[in-house]
Amino acid sequence: MTTCEPSFRRRGGIDETAVEDDLFLVMPDTQAIFHLNAVGSALWRLLAEPRTRSEAAAILSAAFPDVPPSQLNADIDRFFEHLRWGGLILPEPPSA
């Protein structure tokens, strides 16, 4: 059985400011500021192209081999939820 996991991409028009390994995102319409640490910043960069949560997790696991998988997965889930809640990422329409 194959599950169809949704892909997400970054919303356009978000202002970004990098400070060392952290990234600050500013929503243009509300001026709300979102702070992302190194893992969150990497996830944000990955979502420049549509990716599923599983694809992002596989890439980040390779990029952060010293982070325990359980911690990395919890971080990824938290960041996906944070980015979705803030309107920073959008579901990618399925391709026909």
PyMOL commands that place a pseudoatom at each C-alpha (Angstrom):
pseudoatom trace, name=CA, resn=MET, resi=1, chain=A, elem=C, hetatm=0, pos=[0.000, 0.000, 0.000]
pseudoatom trace, name=CA, resn=THR, resi=2, chain=A, elem=C, hetatm=0, pos=[1.416, 3.361, -1.017]
pseudoatom trace, name=CA, resn=THR, resi=3, chain=A, elem=C, hetatm=0, pos=[0.607, 6.484, 0.952]
pseudoatom trace, name=CA, resn=CYS, resi=4, chain=A, elem=C, hetatm=0, pos=[0.608, 9.791, -0.805]
pseudoatom trace, name=CA, resn=GLU, resi=5, chain=A, elem=C, hetatm=0, pos=[2.558, 12.104, 1.436]
pseudoatom trace, name=CA, resn=PRO, resi=6, chain=A, elem=C, hetatm=0, pos=[2.015, 15.809, 0.671]
pseudoatom trace, name=CA, resn=SER, resi=7, chain=A, elem=C, hetatm=0, pos=[4.853, 17.980, -0.546]
pseudoatom trace, name=CA, resn=PHE, resi=8, chain=A, elem=C, hetatm=0, pos=[5.422, 21.466, 0.806]
pseudoatom trace, name=CA, resn=ARG, resi=9, chain=A, elem=C, hetatm=0, pos=[7.275, 24.485, -0.524]
pseudoatom trace, name=CA, resn=ARG, resi=10, chain=A, elem=C, hetatm=0, pos=[8.238, 27.872, 0.850]
pseudoatom trace, name=CA, resn=ARG, resi=11, chain=A, elem=C, hetatm=0, pos=[5.812, 30.713, 0.453]
pseudoatom trace, name=CA, resn=GLY, resi=12, chain=A, elem=C, hetatm=0, pos=[7.217, 33.485, -1.718]
pseudoatom trace, name=CA, resn=GLY, resi=13, chain=A, elem=C, hetatm=0, pos=[7.959, 36.987, -0.509]
pseudoatom trace, name=CA, resn=ILE, resi=14, chain=A, elem=C, hetatm=0, pos=[9.382, 36.062, 2.901]
pseudoatom trace, name=CA, resn=ASP, resi=15, chain=A, elem=C, hetatm=0, pos=[12.276, 38.273, 4.012]
pseudoatom trace, name=CA, resn=GLU, resi=16, chain=A, elem=C, hetatm=0, pos=[15.281, 36.350, 5.382]
pseudoatom trace, name=CA, resn=THR, resi=17, chain=A, elem=C, hetatm=0, pos=[18.124, 37.492, 7.606]
pseudoatom trace, name=CA, resn=ALA, resi=18, chain=A, elem=C, hetatm=0, pos=[20.916, 35.066, 8.552]
pseudoatom trace, name=CA, resn=VAL, resi=19, chain=A, elem=C, hetatm=0, pos=[22.788, 35.512, 11.829]
pseudoatom trace, name=CA, resn=GLU, resi=20, chain=A, elem=C, hetatm=0, pos=[25.487, 32.840, 12.121]
pseudoatom trace, name=CA, resn=ASP, resi=21, chain=A, elem=C, hetatm=0, pos=[23.669, 29.465, 11.962]
pseudoatom trace, name=CA, resn=ASP, resi=22, chain=A, elem=C, hetatm=0, pos=[20.257, 30.988, 12.737]
pseudoatom trace, name=CA, resn=LEU, resi=23, chain=A, elem=C, hetatm=0, pos=[17.776, 32.419, 10.289]
pseudoatom trace, name=CA, resn=PHE, resi=24, chain=A, elem=C, hetatm=0, pos=[15.111, 35.027, 10.923]
pseudoatom trace, name=CA, resn=LEU, resi=25, chain=A, elem=C, hetatm=0, pos=[12.097, 35.094, 8.617]
pseudoatom trace, name=CA, resn=VAL, resi=26, chain=A, elem=C, hetatm=0, pos=[9.812, 38.122, 8.389]
pseudoatom trace, name=CA, resn=MET, resi=27, chain=A, elem=C, hetatm=0, pos=[6.308, 37.948, 6.952]
pseudoatom trace, name=CA, resn=PRO, resi=28, chain=A, elem=C, hetatm=0, pos=[5.823, 40.938, 4.658]
pseudoatom trace, name=CA, resn=ASP, resi=29, chain=A, elem=C, hetatm=0, pos=[2.130, 41.473, 5.436]
pseudoatom trace, name=CA, resn=THR, resi=30, chain=A, elem=C, hetatm=0, pos=[2.207, 41.159, 9.247]
pseudoatom trace, name=CA, resn=GLN, resi=31, chain=A, elem=C, hetatm=0, pos=[5.903, 41.778, 10.026]
pseudoatom trace, name=CA, resn=ALA, resi=32, chain=A, elem=C, hetatm=0, pos=[5.769, 38.658, 12.228]
pseudoatom trace, name=CA, resn=ILE, resi=33, chain=A, elem=C, hetatm=0, pos=[9.271, 37.335, 12.896]
pseudoatom trace, name=CA, resn=PHE, resi=34, chain=A, elem=C, hetatm=0, pos=[10.129, 33.635, 13.010]
pseudoatom trace, name=CA, resn=HIS, resi=35, chain=A, elem=C, hetatm=0, pos=[13.445, 32.385, 14.394]
pseudoatom trace, name=CA, resn=LEU, resi=36, chain=A, elem=C, hetatm=0, pos=[14.952, 29.168, 13.011]
pseudoatom trace, name=CA, resn=ASN, resi=37, chain=A, elem=C, hetatm=0, pos=[18.006, 27.408, 14.418]
pseudoatom trace, name=CA, resn=ALA, resi=38, chain=A, elem=C, hetatm=0, pos=[20.462, 25.437, 12.273]
pseudoatom trace, name=CA, resn=VAL, resi=39, chain=A, elem=C, hetatm=0, pos=[18.093, 22.495, 11.668]
pseudoatom trace, name=CA, resn=GLY, resi=40, chain=A, elem=C, hetatm=0, pos=[15.141, 24.804, 10.982]
pseudoatom trace, name=CA, resn=SER, resi=41, chain=A, elem=C, hetatm=0, pos=[17.286, 26.912, 8.646]
pseudoatom trace, name=CA, resn=ALA, resi=42, chain=A, elem=C, hetatm=0, pos=[18.346, 23.802, 6.741]
pseudoatom trace, name=CA, resn=LEU, resi=43, chain=A, elem=C, hetatm=0, pos=[14.718, 22.711, 6.444]
pseudoatom trace, name=CA, resn=TRP, resi=44, chain=A, elem=C, hetatm=0, pos=[13.749, 26.171, 5.180]
pseudoatom trace, name=CA, resn=ARG, resi=45, chain=A, elem=C, hetatm=0, pos=[16.449, 25.997, 2.516]
pseudoatom trace, name=CA, resn=LEU, resi=46, chain=A, elem=C, hetatm=0, pos=[15.346, 22.504, 1.473]
pseudoatom trace, name=CA, resn=LEU, resi=47, chain=A, elem=C, hetatm=0, pos=[11.812, 23.746, 0.937]
pseudoatom trace, name=CA, resn=ALA, resi=48, chain=A, elem=C, hetatm=0, pos=[12.948, 26.069, -1.848]
pseudoatom trace, name=CA, resn=GLU, resi=49, chain=A, elem=C, hetatm=0, pos=[11.794, 23.083, -3.903]
pseudoatom trace, name=CA, resn=PRO, resi=50, chain=A, elem=C, hetatm=0, pos=[8.721, 21.000, -3.026]
pseudoatom trace, name=CA, resn=ARG, resi=51, chain=A, elem=C, hetatm=0, pos=[9.585, 18.189, -0.605]
pseudoatom trace, name=CA, resn=THR, resi=52, chain=A, elem=C, hetatm=0, pos=[7.721, 15.756, 1.579]
pseudoatom trace, name=CA, resn=ARG, resi=53, chain=A, elem=C, hetatm=0, pos=[8.451, 15.492, 5.270]
pseudoatom trace, name=CA, resn=SER, resi=54, chain=A, elem=C, hetatm=0, pos=[10.100, 12.110, 4.639]
pseudoatom trace, name=CA, resn=GLU, resi=55, chain=A, elem=C, hetatm=0, pos=[12.359, 13.514, 1.919]
pseudoatom trace, name=CA, resn=ALA, resi=56, chain=A, elem=C, hetatm=0, pos=[13.393, 16.385, 4.166]
pseudoatom trace, name=CA, resn=ALA, resi=57, chain=A, elem=C, hetatm=0, pos=[14.067, 13.997, 7.071]
pseudoatom trace, name=CA, resn=ALA, resi=58, chain=A, elem=C, hetatm=0, pos=[16.311, 11.777, 4.936]
pseudoatom trace, name=CA, resn=ILE, resi=59, chain=A, elem=C, hetatm=0, pos=[18.355, 14.745, 3.723]
pseudoatom trace, name=CA, resn=LEU, resi=60, chain=A, elem=C, hetatm=0, pos=[18.647, 16.313, 7.177]
pseudoatom trace, name=CA, resn=SER, resi=61, chain=A, elem=C, hetatm=0, pos=[19.650, 12.979, 8.747]
pseudoatom trace, name=CA, resn=ALA, resi=62, chain=A, elem=C, hetatm=0, pos=[22.609, 12.863, 6.379]
pseudoatom trace, name=CA, resn=ALA, resi=63, chain=A, elem=C, hetatm=0, pos=[23.445, 16.535, 6.993]
pseudoatom trace, name=CA, resn=PHE, resi=64, chain=A, elem=C, hetatm=0, pos=[23.279, 16.264, 10.798]
pseudoatom trace, name=CA, resn=PRO, resi=65, chain=A, elem=C, hetatm=0, pos=[24.697, 12.785, 11.576]
pseudoatom trace, name=CA, resn=ASP, resi=66, chain=A, elem=C, hetatm=0, pos=[25.605, 13.744, 15.157]
pseudoatom trace, name=CA, resn=VAL, resi=67, chain=A, elem=C, hetatm=0, pos=[21.990, 14.556, 16.063]
pseudoatom trace, name=CA, resn=PRO, resi=68, chain=A, elem=C, hetatm=0, pos=[20.154, 11.503, 17.436]
pseudoatom trace, name=CA, resn=PRO, resi=69, chain=A, elem=C, hetatm=0, pos=[17.409, 10.385, 15.000]
pseudoatom trace, name=CA, resn=SER, resi=70, chain=A, elem=C, hetatm=0, pos=[14.671, 10.728, 17.622]
pseudoatom trace, name=CA, resn=GLN, resi=71, chain=A, elem=C, hetatm=0, pos=[15.691, 14.330, 18.344]
pseudoatom trace, name=CA, resn=LEU, resi=72, chain=A, elem=C, hetatm=0, pos=[16.042, 15.169, 14.647]
pseudoatom trace, name=CA, resn=ASN, resi=73, chain=A, elem=C, hetatm=0, pos=[12.607, 13.731, 13.839]
pseudoatom trace, name=CA, resn=ALA, resi=74, chain=A, elem=C, hetatm=0, pos=[11.035, 15.652, 16.715]
pseudoatom trace, name=CA, resn=ASP, resi=75, chain=A, elem=C, hetatm=0, pos=[12.741, 18.847, 15.491]
pseudoatom trace, name=CA, resn=ILE, resi=76, chain=A, elem=C, hetatm=0, pos=[11.568, 18.260, 11.916]
pseudoatom trace, name=CA, resn=ASP, resi=77, chain=A, elem=C, hetatm=0, pos=[7.977, 17.661, 13.060]
pseudoatom trace, name=CA, resn=ARG, resi=78, chain=A, elem=C, hetatm=0, pos=[8.080, 20.787, 15.232]
pseudoatom trace, name=CA, resn=PHE, resi=79, chain=A, elem=C, hetatm=0, pos=[9.550, 22.924, 12.435]
pseudoatom trace, name=CA, resn=PHE, resi=80, chain=A, elem=C, hetatm=0, pos=[7.076, 21.675, 9.831]
pseudoatom trace, name=CA, resn=GLU, resi=81, chain=A, elem=C, hetatm=0, pos=[4.219, 22.505, 12.201]
pseudoatom trace, name=CA, resn=HIS, resi=82, chain=A, elem=C, hetatm=0, pos=[5.747, 25.896, 13.072]
pseudoatom trace, name=CA, resn=LEU, resi=83, chain=A, elem=C, hetatm=0, pos=[6.248, 26.798, 9.404]
pseudoatom trace, name=CA, resn=ARG, resi=84, chain=A, elem=C, hetatm=0, pos=[2.762, 25.605, 8.413]
pseudoatom trace, name=CA, resn=TRP, resi=85, chain=A, elem=C, hetatm=0, pos=[1.098, 27.400, 11.329]
pseudoatom trace, name=CA, resn=GLY, resi=86, chain=A, elem=C, hetatm=0, pos=[2.931, 30.620, 10.436]
pseudoatom trace, name=CA, resn=GLY, resi=87, chain=A, elem=C, hetatm=0, pos=[1.905, 30.401, 6.783]
pseudoatom trace, name=CA, resn=LEU, resi=88, chain=A, elem=C, hetatm=0, pos=[5.549, 30.172, 5.741]
pseudoatom trace, name=CA, resn=ILE, resi=89, chain=A, elem=C, hetatm=0, pos=[5.133, 26.955, 3.771]
pseudoatom trace, name=CA, resn=LEU, resi=90, chain=A, elem=C, hetatm=0, pos=[2.330, 25.849, 1.524]
pseudoatom trace, name=CA, resn=PRO, resi=91, chain=A, elem=C, hetatm=0, pos=[1.200, 22.440, 0.279]
pseudoatom trace, name=CA, resn=GLU, resi=92, chain=A, elem=C, hetatm=0, pos=[2.292, 21.795, -3.262]
pseudoatom trace, name=CA, resn=PRO, resi=93, chain=A, elem=C, hetatm=0, pos=[-0.594, 20.860, -5.562]
pseudoatom trace, name=CA, resn=PRO, resi=94, chain=A, elem=C, hetatm=0, pos=[-0.271, 17.252, -6.744]
pseudoatom trace, name=CA, resn=SER, resi=95, chain=A, elem=C, hetatm=0, pos=[1.052, 16.883, -10.261]
pseudoatom trace, name=CA, resn=ALA, resi=96, chain=A, elem=C, hetatm=0, pos=[-1.359, 15.441, -12.784]
for i in range(1, 96): cmd.bond("trace and resi %d" % i, "trace and resi %d" % (i + 1))
show_as sticks, trace
zoom trace
